[in-house]
Every structure is written in structure tokens, then in C-alpha cells.
Amino acid sequence: MGWIRRTGTRLELALRAFSIAPPRRVGPAACARDRTRALVLLPIIGFLQGVVLALADRWLWRTQPLTRSMIVVAIGLLLSYGIGVRGVVYTLSRKPFAGASSGRVLVWLFAALMVLLEIYWLSRIGAPPRRGRALVLAMLLSRWSTVPIGYGLKATGSDGLGIPFDGAITFGDFAFSSLIALGVAMTAYDLVALVAIVTVALTILGLRLGFSRLFGGVDGFALAAGAQVCEFATLGILSVIRL
């Protein structure tokens, strides 16, 4: 019973990390470890969010692809409370990127451009099964990416996600989270998933290098920004390939 209760608590915290759902209160002794283990379970939350978006997209199949894509991306932003976009804005607003007010305006424009490109790329994917596949993989892999991005890097701040981040991700956490994410992706989507996984893996390597050199580590905002970039990259590559 204790294991089931802890798992339920961690799933609730994982849901809170990338959504507006409030978590159940946990005791202070278990709270820090539960939060880290919640990140490990983020691929499950991403998969479920992707399924919700795929079902919404299927329900809207009679509408024009661009309109449908706008609605689905808006639903995705609502489900995640816009955490990824806010992470991009905050991270790029830090030095050495943007200190002046004009720089902050450019940062917001860049974040808006990312969202518009996601809408455009999704609209380029015509067949409903391919659109659903792209949405599930984008949500699944982007949520998983927070663990490999944060693994081994110094925690420079705890804010940014729906739950505090303390940087205590272990190799076991990384391996277990990867087993969930990559196992589900490859089992469900085979070759297309492999292309998406390689794209996300390369994106993660670039993000880790950039965060380490520019900021000396990551905080919750950087993890959220990294997830948004991985979501962006996944939709981009899947709008191009024809598999």
C-alpha cells in the first residue's frame, strides 16, 4: 500500500510539473525525493497529454488543417499552463541574451514565432493518423527531455516548473525515465519514433552544452524551455519526413 500511495503522489506531482492541476500535499521528509521521482514519470504525463491532443485533433478533422492546428496547439498550451513558452521567455531574458526592455520584446517575439511555427508544421501533416502520431511523440519526448537535460547539471534555481527543481536526478532516474519514454515511443511508432528520438537526443545534447556554458547549470525555467525546444524540434522533423 505504501508503494502504491507513493506512486500516486509522484504521478500527481508529475501532472503538476507540466499542467495546472494542483498536487496532493506530501510530507516534508518525502517531498524532495518525490519531486525528483515525479520528473522520472513525466513521459507518462506527456503521453497522456499527447493522446488528449490527438483525440481533440481527430474530433476537429472536418476543419481546415491550419485552423485545427491552431486549436490543438492552444489546447496544448492550456494543458501545460504555457510552462514551456514561459520557460523560453525567462531563459532568454537572462544575460547574456536580453537585459534591456527592447531585448525582452525580441524574446517574446521569438517565443511567439516558435508557437506559430509549431502551428504551421502541424498543419503540414495532413493525414489524421500522422497528426496524432506527431502530437503524441512531441508531448512524450519533450516531457521526458527534462530528465536528461537536468541530469548531472548544477541546479541554479528551483522555480520554473509546476513543482520545485533541486537537481537531484540520479543515473537510475535517468535510465528509468528513458526506458519509459523510449520504450513507449518505439513500441507504438517504430521507425518514425526512432527519427524523432534521434532528433530530440541531438537537441538535448545542444541544450545541455548551452545551459552549462552560459548559465553554469539549469533551473526549472531552463528545463521548461528545453522541453519546449524539444517539442518544437519533434514537430519540425515530423512535418518534413514522409514515413
C-alpha positions as CSV (number, residue, x, y, z in Angstrom):
1,M,0.0,0.0,0.0
2,G,2.9,2.4,0.8
3,W,4.4,1.9,-2.7
4,I,1.0,2.5,-4.3
5,R,0.5,5.6,-2.3
6,R,4.0,7.0,-3.1
7,T,3.5,6.3,-6.8
8,G,0.1,8.1,-6.8
9,T,1.8,11.1,-5.1
10,R,4.6,11.2,-7.7
11,L,2.2,10.9,-10.6
12,E,0.2,13.8,-9.2
13,L,3.4,15.8,-8.8
14,A,4.4,14.9,-12.4
15,L,1.0,16.1,-13.6
16,R,1.5,19.4,-11.8
17,A,5.0,19.8,-13.3
18,F,3.6,20.5,-16.8
19,S,0.0,21.4,-16.1
20,I,-2.4,23.5,-14.0
21,A,-3.5,20.6,-11.8
22,P,-2.8,21.1,-8.1
23,P,-0.8,18.3,-6.4
24,R,-1.8,16.5,-3.3
25,R,0.2,17.6,-0.2
26,V,3.1,15.3,0.7
27,G,5.1,15.2,3.9
28,P,8.3,17.3,4.1
29,A,10.6,14.3,4.6
30,A,9.5,12.6,1.3
31,C,8.8,15.8,-0.6
32,A,12.2,16.3,-2.2
33,R,12.7,12.8,-3.4
34,D,9.1,12.5,-4.5
35,R,9.6,15.6,-6.7
36,T,12.6,14.1,-8.4
37,R,10.9,10.8,-9.0
38,A,7.9,12.8,-10.4
39,L,10.2,14.1,-13.1
40,V,11.0,10.5,-13.9
41,L,7.3,9.9,-14.6
42,L,6.9,12.9,-16.9
43,P,6.9,10.7,-20.0
44,I,3.6,9.2,-18.8
45,I,2.1,12.6,-18.4
46,G,3.4,13.7,-21.8
47,F,2.0,10.5,-23.4
48,L,-1.4,11.2,-21.8
49,Q,-1.3,14.9,-22.9
50,G,-0.4,13.8,-26.4
51,V,-3.4,11.4,-26.5
52,V,-5.7,14.2,-25.4
53,L,-4.4,16.4,-28.2
54,A,-4.6,13.6,-30.8
55,L,-8.2,13.0,-29.8
56,A,-9.1,16.7,-30.0
57,D,-7.4,16.9,-33.4
58,R,-9.4,13.8,-34.6
59,W,-12.6,15.4,-33.3
60,L,-11.9,18.5,-35.3
61,W,-11.0,16.6,-38.5
62,R,-13.6,18.4,-40.6
63,T,-12.0,21.8,-40.1
64,Q,-9.1,23.2,-42.2
65,P,-5.7,21.9,-41.2
66,L,-4.4,25.3,-40.2
67,T,-7.5,26.1,-38.1
68,R,-7.4,22.7,-36.5
69,S,-3.7,23.1,-35.7
70,M,-4.2,26.5,-34.1
71,I,-6.9,25.0,-31.8
72,V,-4.9,21.9,-30.9
73,V,-1.7,23.9,-30.1
74,A,-3.9,26.3,-28.0
75,I,-5.3,23.3,-26.1
76,G,-1.7,22.1,-25.5
77,L,-0.6,25.4,-24.1
78,L,-3.7,25.4,-21.8
79,L,-3.0,21.9,-20.6
80,S,0.6,22.8,-19.8
81,Y,-0.2,26.2,-18.4
82,G,2.2,27.6,-21.0
83,I,5.1,26.5,-18.9
84,G,7.4,25.7,-21.9
85,V,6.8,29.1,-23.6
86,R,7.3,30.9,-20.2
87,G,10.5,29.0,-19.7
88,V,11.8,30.1,-23.1
89,V,11.0,33.7,-22.3
90,Y,12.6,33.7,-18.9
91,T,15.7,31.8,-20.0
92,L,16.3,34.1,-23.0
93,S,15.6,37.2,-20.9
94,R,18.7,36.4,-18.7
95,K,22.1,37.7,-19.6
96,P,23.9,37.4,-21.9
97,F,20.8,37.3,-24.1
98,A,18.5,40.2,-23.2
99,G,18.9,42.8,-20.4
100,A,17.2,45.9,-21.9
101,S,13.4,46.3,-22.5
102,S,14.0,46.1,-26.3
103,G,15.7,42.7,-25.8
104,R,12.7,41.4,-23.8
105,V,10.4,42.4,-26.6
106,L,12.5,40.4,-29.0
107,V,12.4,37.5,-26.6
108,W,8.6,37.5,-26.6
109,L,8.5,37.8,-30.3
110,F,10.9,34.8,-30.6
111,A,8.6,32.7,-28.3
112,A,5.6,33.7,-30.3
113,L,7.4,32.7,-33.5
114,M,8.1,29.3,-32.1
115,V,4.4,28.8,-31.4
116,L,3.4,30.0,-34.8
117,L,5.9,27.6,-36.4
118,E,4.6,24.7,-34.4
119,I,1.1,25.5,-35.7
120,Y,2.4,25.7,-39.3
121,W,4.4,22.5,-39.0
122,L,1.4,20.6,-37.6
123,S,-0.8,22.0,-40.4
124,R,1.6,20.5,-42.9
125,I,0.9,17.0,-41.6
126,G,-2.2,16.1,-43.4
127,A,-3.4,12.6,-42.6
128,P,-5.1,12.3,-39.2
129,P,-3.0,9.2,-38.1
130,R,0.2,11.1,-38.8
131,R,-1.0,14.1,-37.0
132,G,-1.9,12.1,-33.9
133,R,1.4,10.3,-34.0
134,A,3.3,13.6,-34.2
135,L,1.3,15.1,-31.3
136,V,1.9,12.0,-29.0
137,L,5.6,11.9,-29.8
138,A,6.1,15.6,-29.4
139,M,4.5,15.6,-25.9
140,L,6.0,12.3,-24.8
141,L,9.6,13.1,-25.8
142,S,9.5,16.8,-24.8
143,R,8.4,15.9,-21.2
144,W,11.0,13.2,-21.0
145,S,13.7,15.6,-22.1
146,T,13.6,17.4,-18.7
147,V,15.4,14.4,-17.1
148,P,18.4,14.0,-19.5
149,I,18.7,17.8,-19.7
150,G,18.8,18.2,-15.9
151,Y,20.9,15.0,-15.1
152,G,24.3,15.9,-13.9
153,L,24.0,19.6,-14.2
154,K,24.1,22.0,-11.3
155,A,20.7,23.4,-10.1
156,T,20.9,27.2,-10.4
157,G,17.3,27.7,-9.2
158,S,14.2,25.8,-8.2
159,D,11.5,27.8,-10.0
160,G,10.0,27.4,-13.5
161,L,8.1,24.1,-13.5
162,G,4.9,23.4,-11.7
163,I,7.0,21.8,-8.9
164,P,10.4,22.9,-7.5
165,F,13.5,21.5,-9.0
166,D,16.6,20.7,-6.9
167,G,18.8,19.0,-9.4
168,A,19.0,15.6,-7.5
169,I,18.5,13.5,-10.6
170,T,20.5,10.2,-10.4
171,F,21.6,7.9,-13.2
172,G,18.9,5.5,-12.1
173,D,16.3,8.2,-12.6
174,F,17.7,9.0,-16.0
175,A,17.7,5.3,-17.0
176,F,14.2,4.5,-15.8
177,S,12.7,7.6,-17.4
178,S,14.4,6.8,-20.7
179,L,13.2,3.2,-20.5
180,I,9.6,4.5,-20.2
181,A,9.8,7.2,-22.9
182,L,11.8,5.3,-25.5
183,G,10.1,2.0,-24.8
184,V,6.6,3.5,-25.3
185,A,7.7,5.6,-28.4
186,M,9.4,2.6,-30.2
187,T,6.7,0.2,-29.3
188,A,3.9,2.5,-30.6
189,Y,5.6,4.1,-33.6
190,D,8.7,2.1,-34.6
191,L,10.8,3.8,-37.3
192,V,9.1,7.3,-37.0
193,A,9.8,7.2,-33.3
194,L,13.5,6.4,-34.0
195,V,13.8,9.5,-36.2
196,A,12.1,11.7,-33.5
197,I,14.2,10.2,-30.7
198,V,17.5,10.9,-32.6
199,T,16.3,14.5,-33.3
200,V,15.4,15.0,-29.6
201,A,18.7,13.4,-28.4
202,L,20.7,15.8,-30.5
203,T,18.7,18.7,-29.3
204,I,19.2,17.7,-25.7
205,L,23.0,17.5,-26.2
206,G,23.0,21.0,-27.6
207,L,20.8,22.3,-24.8
208,R,23.0,20.7,-22.1
209,L,26.1,22.3,-23.6
210,G,24.5,25.7,-23.9
211,F,23.0,25.7,-20.4
212,S,26.2,24.6,-18.9
213,R,28.4,27.1,-20.6
214,L,26.1,30.1,-20.5
215,F,24.4,29.7,-17.1
216,G,26.6,27.1,-15.2
217,G,23.7,24.7,-14.9
218,V,19.9,24.7,-15.1
219,D,16.8,25.8,-13.2
220,G,13.2,24.9,-13.6
221,F,12.8,27.6,-16.3
222,A,15.6,26.2,-18.3
223,L,14.1,22.7,-18.1
224,A,10.8,24.0,-19.3
225,A,12.5,25.9,-22.1
226,G,14.4,22.8,-23.1
227,A,11.1,20.8,-23.2
228,Q,9.6,23.4,-25.4
229,V,12.5,23.4,-27.8
230,C,12.4,19.5,-28.0
231,E,8.6,19.7,-28.7
232,F,9.4,22.3,-31.4
233,A,12.1,20.1,-32.9
234,T,9.9,17.0,-32.9
235,L,7.0,18.6,-34.7
236,G,9.5,20.2,-37.1
237,I,11.2,16.9,-38.1
238,L,7.9,15.0,-38.3
239,S,6.4,17.7,-40.6
240,V,9.3,17.0,-43.1
241,I,9.6,13.2,-43.2
242,R,7.2,11.1,-45.0
243,L,7.0,7.8,-43.1
